[in-house]
Amino acid sequence: MRIPLTVLALVASLSASAPAARSAPAPPTPELSVTPAKPPILAAEVEKWFPAGPVQAEVLDVVSEPRYDAIVSKMRAAVLKQPEWWQEYSHKNTDARGMVAWDAKMGITKAEYDEMMKLSAQLHLARIAQTTLTFKREAGGEITIDGGVAASELTGLRFSRDRQSVGGAYGKMEGRKDVHQTDATAPSGLWNGVEWRGMSNDSKSGHARMSILAMGRMSPSNLGLLFFSVREMVAGRPAEKSRVVRYPIAAQ
């Protein structure tokens, strides 16, 4: 899977009116790109990503050029008008890096597409705030996050005792998979971690939700990285929340 650092993955995630059975290439937030990791990440390593007490964490966001944002918005507007075409086209024309080949139906010219891809290389993570991050350990072995003032989106996320699922206000995320960021030029840099996904769709109410939580260890800094994104469709209107934080963790 890819958590967006590529603009096409970003736009792809915005194309569907609701999460489908085959999820979009990425959620609507420009954070991280990940691929299956080998060898497996051990349970003991995962536990090191949960500091014993409160830590000071950096809240991050992806910084982009205005021209990049303008092209993305233009492409997004076109894709939103033809979600069925985009879902089929992106499924058939996405390469191993998560990139979708250009097509005139994207609503941008080939020159704009090439410019967008060139500008995407300039994306980078920047600190926008600081917060107190706490992983509260419960008697039964579960862990609940308190994201503090600047990362309240994370507050209430609850890891199961075996760390195979995560619950909270946005439903259950499960199917834990190892991930490995191998592109040193990506805004997140190199990192190894795991991710959980959740998806729900109520046809009667029209309420649909897709959520992702990913966390791991950055290299060579050995800092922890935590990413959360939720995309919802409520009464025909899309809603998005996301947060990325970087924080100190135990040595490997």
C-alpha positions as CSV (number, residue, x, y, z in Angstrom):
1,M,0.0,0.0,0.0
2,R,1.0,3.6,-0.2
3,I,0.3,6.4,2.3
4,P,0.6,9.4,0.1
5,L,3.7,11.0,-0.8
6,T,2.9,10.8,-4.4
7,V,0.5,13.2,-5.8
8,L,-1.4,10.7,-7.9
9,A,-1.9,8.5,-4.8
10,L,-3.3,11.5,-3.1
11,V,-5.7,12.4,-5.9
12,A,-6.7,8.7,-6.3
13,S,-7.8,8.6,-2.7
14,L,-10.1,11.6,-3.2
15,S,-11.8,10.2,-6.2
16,A,-14.3,7.9,-4.7
17,S,-17.5,9.1,-3.1
18,A,-17.1,6.5,-0.4
19,P,-14.6,3.8,0.5
20,A,-15.1,0.9,-1.8
21,A,-14.3,-2.8,-1.4
22,R,-11.0,-2.2,-3.1
23,S,-9.6,0.7,-1.2
24,A,-8.2,3.7,-3.0
25,P,-4.4,3.7,-3.5
26,A,-4.0,6.0,-0.5
27,P,-5.9,8.0,2.1
28,P,-6.3,11.7,1.5
29,T,-3.3,12.9,3.3
30,P,0.2,13.4,2.1
31,E,2.4,11.6,4.5
32,L,4.3,8.4,3.9
33,S,4.8,5.7,1.2
34,V,5.2,2.1,2.4
35,T,5.8,-1.3,1.0
36,P,5.8,-4.8,2.6
37,A,8.8,-5.2,4.9
38,K,11.2,-8.2,5.2
39,P,12.3,-9.6,7.6
40,P,9.2,-9.4,9.8
41,I,9.2,-6.8,12.5
42,L,9.4,-8.5,15.9
43,A,6.8,-7.9,18.7
44,A,9.6,-6.7,21.0
45,E,10.5,-3.9,18.5
46,V,6.9,-2.8,18.3
47,E,6.7,-2.4,22.1
48,K,9.7,0.0,22.0
49,W,7.5,2.5,20.0
50,F,5.3,3.0,23.1
51,P,7.3,5.2,25.6
52,A,6.6,4.5,29.3
53,G,5.7,8.1,30.1
54,P,4.7,11.4,28.4
55,V,7.1,12.6,25.7
56,Q,7.4,15.8,23.7
57,A,6.4,15.1,20.1
58,E,6.7,17.2,17.0
59,V,3.5,17.6,15.0
60,L,4.3,17.4,11.3
61,D,2.8,18.4,8.0
62,V,3.8,18.1,4.3
63,V,4.9,21.4,2.8
64,S,4.3,21.9,-1.0
65,E,4.7,24.6,-3.6
66,P,1.6,26.7,-4.5
67,R,1.9,25.6,-8.1
68,Y,1.8,22.0,-7.1
69,D,-1.3,22.6,-5.0
70,A,-3.0,24.3,-8.0
71,I,-2.4,21.4,-10.3
72,V,-3.5,18.8,-7.8
73,S,-6.7,20.8,-7.2
74,K,-7.4,20.9,-10.9
75,M,-6.9,17.2,-11.3
76,R,-8.9,16.4,-8.2
77,A,-11.9,18.4,-9.5
78,A,-11.8,16.4,-12.7
79,V,-11.5,13.0,-11.0
80,L,-14.3,13.7,-8.6
81,K,-16.7,14.1,-11.5
82,Q,-15.9,10.6,-12.8
83,P,-15.1,8.3,-9.8
84,E,-16.1,5.1,-11.5
85,W,-13.7,5.7,-14.4
86,W,-10.9,6.7,-12.1
87,Q,-11.3,3.7,-9.9
88,E,-11.0,1.3,-12.9
89,Y,-8.3,3.3,-14.6
90,S,-6.1,3.7,-11.6
91,H,-6.5,0.0,-10.8
92,K,-5.2,-1.0,-14.2
93,N,-2.6,1.7,-14.7
94,T,-0.8,2.1,-11.3
95,D,2.9,1.0,-11.3
96,A,4.9,-0.6,-8.5
97,R,5.7,2.8,-7.0
98,G,2.0,3.7,-6.8
99,M,2.1,6.1,-9.7
100,V,-0.8,6.4,-12.2
101,A,0.0,7.0,-15.8
102,W,-1.3,10.2,-17.4
103,D,-4.6,10.4,-19.2
104,A,-6.5,13.3,-20.7
105,K,-9.5,12.5,-18.5
106,M,-7.4,13.6,-15.5
107,G,-8.3,17.1,-16.4
108,I,-4.7,18.3,-16.7
109,T,-2.3,18.4,-19.7
110,K,0.6,16.1,-20.1
111,A,2.9,19.1,-19.5
112,E,1.0,19.9,-16.2
113,Y,1.3,16.2,-15.2
114,D,5.0,16.3,-15.7
115,E,5.3,19.5,-13.9
116,M,3.3,18.1,-11.0
117,M,5.5,15.1,-10.7
118,K,8.6,17.2,-10.8
119,L,7.2,19.5,-8.0
120,S,6.2,16.5,-5.9
121,A,9.9,15.8,-5.4
122,Q,10.1,19.0,-3.4
123,L,7.5,17.9,-0.8
124,H,8.9,17.7,2.7
125,L,7.8,17.3,6.2
126,A,7.9,20.3,8.5
127,R,7.2,20.9,12.1
128,I,4.0,22.9,12.7
129,A,3.5,22.4,16.4
130,Q,4.7,20.5,19.5
131,T,2.5,18.3,21.8
132,T,2.7,16.0,24.8
133,L,2.2,12.5,23.6
134,T,1.3,9.8,26.1
135,F,0.7,6.0,25.7
136,K,-1.4,5.0,28.7
137,R,-0.9,1.3,29.6
138,E,-4.0,-0.4,31.1
139,A,-4.1,-3.3,33.5
140,G,-5.2,-5.7,30.8
141,G,-2.2,-4.8,28.6
142,E,-4.0,-2.5,26.2
143,I,-2.5,0.9,25.4
144,T,-4.5,4.1,24.8
145,I,-3.1,7.2,23.2
146,D,-3.4,10.8,24.5
147,G,-2.3,13.1,21.7
148,G,-2.3,16.3,23.8
149,V,-3.6,19.6,22.6
150,A,-1.9,19.7,19.1
151,A,-2.6,16.1,18.2
152,S,-6.1,15.5,19.6
153,E,-7.0,13.4,16.5
154,L,-4.9,10.6,18.1
155,T,-6.6,10.8,21.6
156,G,-8.6,7.6,22.4
157,L,-6.9,5.3,19.8
158,R,-6.6,2.0,21.7
159,F,-4.2,-0.8,20.9
160,S,-5.3,-4.3,21.7
161,R,-3.3,-6.4,24.1
162,D,-1.7,-8.4,21.2
163,R,-1.3,-5.2,19.1
164,Q,-3.1,-6.8,16.3
165,S,-5.9,-4.2,16.2
166,V,-6.6,-0.6,17.1
167,G,-10.0,0.7,18.3
168,G,-11.5,4.1,19.1
169,A,-14.0,6.7,18.0
170,Y,-13.4,5.9,14.3
171,G,-14.1,2.2,14.5
172,K,-11.8,-0.8,14.5
173,M,-8.6,-1.0,12.5
174,E,-7.0,-4.4,12.1
175,G,-5.1,-6.6,9.6
176,R,-1.8,-5.5,10.9
177,K,1.0,-5.5,8.3
178,D,4.7,-4.7,8.3
179,V,5.7,-1.7,6.2
180,H,9.0,-0.4,5.0
181,Q,9.8,2.9,3.5
182,T,12.7,2.4,1.1
183,D,12.8,5.8,-0.7
184,A,15.3,8.0,1.0
185,T,14.1,11.0,-0.9
186,A,10.6,10.8,0.4
187,P,9.5,13.5,2.9
188,S,9.3,10.9,5.7
189,G,12.8,9.5,4.9
190,L,13.5,5.8,5.6
191,W,11.5,4.0,8.2
192,N,10.3,0.6,9.3
193,G,6.9,0.0,11.0
194,V,3.5,-1.5,10.9
195,E,0.0,-0.4,9.8
196,W,-3.6,-1.2,10.6
197,R,-6.7,-0.5,8.4
198,G,-10.4,-0.1,9.0
199,M,-13.3,0.3,6.7
200,S,-17.1,0.5,7.1
201,N,-20.0,1.4,4.9
202,D,-23.7,1.7,5.9
203,S,-25.8,1.7,2.8
204,K,-28.9,2.9,4.7
205,S,-27.4,6.0,6.3
206,G,-24.9,6.6,3.6
207,H,-22.1,6.8,6.2
208,A,-18.8,5.4,5.0
209,R,-15.4,5.5,6.6
210,M,-11.8,4.4,5.8
211,S,-9.1,4.8,8.5
212,I,-5.4,4.0,8.7
213,L,-2.9,4.1,11.5
214,A,0.8,3.5,10.8
215,M,3.7,3.8,13.2
216,G,7.4,2.8,13.3
217,R,11.0,3.7,13.6
218,M,12.8,6.3,11.4
219,S,16.3,5.8,10.1
220,P,18.9,7.0,10.9
221,S,17.4,9.2,13.6
222,N,15.8,6.3,15.5
223,L,12.8,8.6,16.3
224,G,9.3,7.2,16.3
225,L,6.8,8.1,13.6
226,L,3.0,7.9,14.0
227,F,0.5,8.6,11.2
228,F,-3.3,8.5,11.5
229,S,-5.8,9.3,8.8
230,V,-9.6,8.9,8.5
231,R,-11.8,9.7,5.5
232,E,-15.5,9.7,5.9
233,M,-18.6,10.3,3.8
234,V,-21.6,11.6,5.9
235,A,-24.9,12.5,4.2
236,G,-23.1,12.8,0.9
237,R,-20.4,15.1,2.2
238,P,-16.7,14.1,2.6
239,A,-14.8,14.7,5.8
240,E,-11.1,14.1,6.5
241,K,-8.8,14.1,9.5
242,S,-5.2,13.2,9.7
243,R,-2.2,13.7,11.9
244,V,1.6,12.9,11.8
245,V,3.8,13.1,14.8
246,R,7.5,12.4,15.4
247,Y,8.6,11.4,18.9
248,P,11.5,9.8,20.9
249,I,11.4,6.1,21.4
250,A,13.6,3.4,23.0
251,A,16.9,2.4,21.3
252,Q,16.7,-0.5,18.9
